[in-house]
Amino acid sequence: MQILNLEQGLFFEMGDGKNWRVVHPDMGATQITLNHGIHAPGQEFTQHIHDESEDAIVCVEGSGSIRQGDIYTPITAGEMMFIPAGEVHGTKNTTDQSARMMSFQAPPDMALYRGERNHALGQSPTPTNGHVSSVQVIDMGKAGPVFGKPCDWRNVVSDQKGAQHLSLDFIQLQMGEAFEHQAQPTESVYVFINGSAQVIAGEVTSSNEKRWNLTFKDVIFLSAGDTFSLCVTTPNADNQSTKLVYCRSLARTC
């Protein structure tokens, strides 16, 4: 288990915004990646294709559009885009305010980090004539609830909804609410997109217990078998809920 931060990853070039790889093979991940980008008005994350990877892009702050050729589909904070492998896509800040996006890929696409997806102006792939896009834009807060959870937990993307390589959940907790992350057979990532919480790993009160007070932009990367507990112990500003995005690889082997 590793505690990371969206703005403390490794910089990589893709278009004209600022982009970091946060969870990636160079820090130990083998099944899933997490990238983070901040784009000023007009800046673009170049159109590209992942040959095998599925992509889940979350708008954290601001708004913008997913670009597919000459078609721009709006996306705003609290929404996400699910992009199947082989689908042309890019993102562009079509507003007059800064936009913060993060994206998960499974399996990892190392060509993205090698710069092979960063096409020169006018040379990016575009959809073929007559192509019907399979990209989905989803309001995470309106996704189907997962019953039996001790907080507001919603399943946004999963194998039951057509995904093959990753699942994504949206979690909201109020003051005093908590949950335990049970051991999973694959890698997974939690990202704080609002509020704060205390995270405890290891056996409570034992010598291997570890505690962190995590907040906006903090990241929890979990290897297969890792566990932790999380609780909202202090009120957030204006009584807002603590919000996390949870993405897990659906790889069949560890």
N, C-alpha and C positions, 0 to 999 in steps of 0.2 A: 504494500500500500504506500502510495506517494502523495504528498500534498504539494500542489503546484499552483500556478497563477496564470491567468490568460495572457498577461503582459510580460511574462518572464520566460517565454519560449525562445526558439531560434528563429531569426528573421529569414524569410524567403521571398523572392520576387515573383509576383504574379499580377500583371497589370500595373496600375499606378497608385494603389493604396498601400497601407502598411499591413503586413501579414506575418503572423508568427505560427510556427508549428509547436504545439504545447505537449501533446501526447503523440509519440512517433517512435519508430524502431530504434533510433539512436539513444533513447532514454529507457528502452526495454520493452516497449509495446510490440506485439507481433500480430495482433488480430484487429486492432482498431486504432484510429488516429483522431486527433482533435486539433483543428486549426482555428485561428482567431484573426479577425481583420477589422481595421478601422479605416473607413473611406470618407474623404471629404466630398462635398458636393461635386458631382460630375465624374468622380473617380470610379474605376471599373475593375472587377476581378474577371480577367479575360475568359471569353467563351472557350469551353473545352469539353472533352469527353473522358469519362473514366471507363476503360475497357471492361473491367470486372467489378469495380467497387460501386456500392451504393453510397449515396451522399445524402446527409440530413443537415440542412442549413437552417440555423435559428437566428432570427433577427432579435438581438438583445436590446438595442437602443436605436431610436430613430426609425427610419424607413427607407425604402428603395424599391428596386424591381429585380426580378429574375429576367435575364435577357436570353431569348432564343431567336437568333437572327434579328428580324425587325420587330419582333413581338416582345413587349415589356409587360410583365405581370406584376402588379404591386404587391409588396409585402411590408408589414409594419411590426413594431415591437410586440412580442407575444405570439407571433406566427412563425411557422417553420415551413420549409420546402423539402419534400422527399423526392429525390431524383434517382430513378433506377439506373443501373449500369447501361452505358451505350447512349444515353440521352444528352444531347447538346445542351449546355447551360453555362451561364455566367451570371454575375450580379453587378448591378450598377446603382450608384447613389443618384437617383433622379430628383432629389429634393435639394433644398437650400440649407440643410442642417447635416451635421456629421452623423454617420451611421456605423453601428457596431454589429458585426455578424460573427458567428462561430459555426464551424462545420465539422461533422464527424464523417469519416469514411471507414467502410469495412468491406473487404479486407483493405489494408493499407495500399495506397497508390504511390509508389516511390518515384514514378515519372513526374509527379507534381513537384516534388522537392528537387529533382534534378533539372527543373526548368523546361522539361519537354512539353508541358501543357501551356507554357507562356508564349503563345504565338505572336508574331509580329503583327502590327496594325494591318488589317485587311486580309489576314491569312488564317483567321480563326475558323474552325468548322462551323457550319450553319445547317439547320434542318433542311432536308430535301423537300421538294415540292409535294404537297399532299400529306406530309407527315402529321400525324395526330399526336400531340405531346402527351406523355404519361406522367409528367411532373405534377405533383399535388402541392397546393398551398393550404395549410391547415392551421386554424386557430387552436393553439394548444389547450387553452382554458375551456374549450367546448368539446374536446375529445371525450371518448367514452370513459366513464369512471371505472376504476378497479375496486370492486367491492371487497370488504373485509380488511382494508387498510386503516390504520389509526389516524389518517389525515386525508386531505383531498388529493387523490392519486389518480392520474388519468393516462391511459395508454393511447399514444398518438400514432406510433408506427410499430408494427409487429409482423411476425410471420403469418398470423391469422388475418392480417390486412394486406397480404401480398408481398411483404418484404422477404428477402432471402438471406441477407447478411447482417442486418442490424435491427434492433428494436429501440424505441425512444419513448420515454415517459416524462410527464410534467407533474411536479409535486408542489403542493402549497401547504404550509404549516402555519398555524396560529401559535400564539404564546402558550407554552406548556406542552405542546404536541411533540411527539417523538416517533421514531421508527428504528428498526434494526435491519441492517443489510445482511441478508443471509448469504452464505457461501454460494457462489455460482461457478459453473464449469468453464466459463469463458471470461475474458477481460471486460471491464466496464468502467464508465466514467460518470461522475457527478459534477455539475457545474452550478455554482451559486449565481443566480441572475438577479436576486433581490434579497435583502435582509441578511440575517446572520443566524448561526446556531453553534452549539458545542458538539464536537465529534470526539468519540472515545473509541480507541482500538485497544485490543488486548484485554486481559482479564481484570475487571474492576478491582481496585485496591491492591493489586499485585504489583510486583516490581516491574513487569513488562507493560503496565498500563500507560497509554499515551493519550494526551488530551490536546485538542486544538480549538480555538475560537475562530471560526471561519466566517467570511463575509463575501460581499459582491466581488466577482471575478476569481474567487478561489476555486480550485479544482481538486477532486479526489480521484486518483487513478488506482484501480484495483486489479490485481492479478487474480487468476482463478483461485478460489478458495479463501480469499480475504473476507473479513467481516468487520463491521463497526456498528456503533449505535450513534444516533443523532437526536438532539433535543434542542428546541428553541427555549433558551433560559432567560433571555432578556427581551423586553419589548422593542419592536422596531419603530422607527420614526413614523408618526401619524397612524400607528397601529396597523401598518401594512404587513402582509403575510411574508414569510420567508419562502422564496421560490427557487426550485432547483430543476435542472434538466438532467435526466438519467438516461444514458445511452449504453447499450450492451451489444457486444458481438454475438451473432448467432452461429459462429463457427461450430462445426460438428466435432472438431477435435481440439484438444488444448495444446 
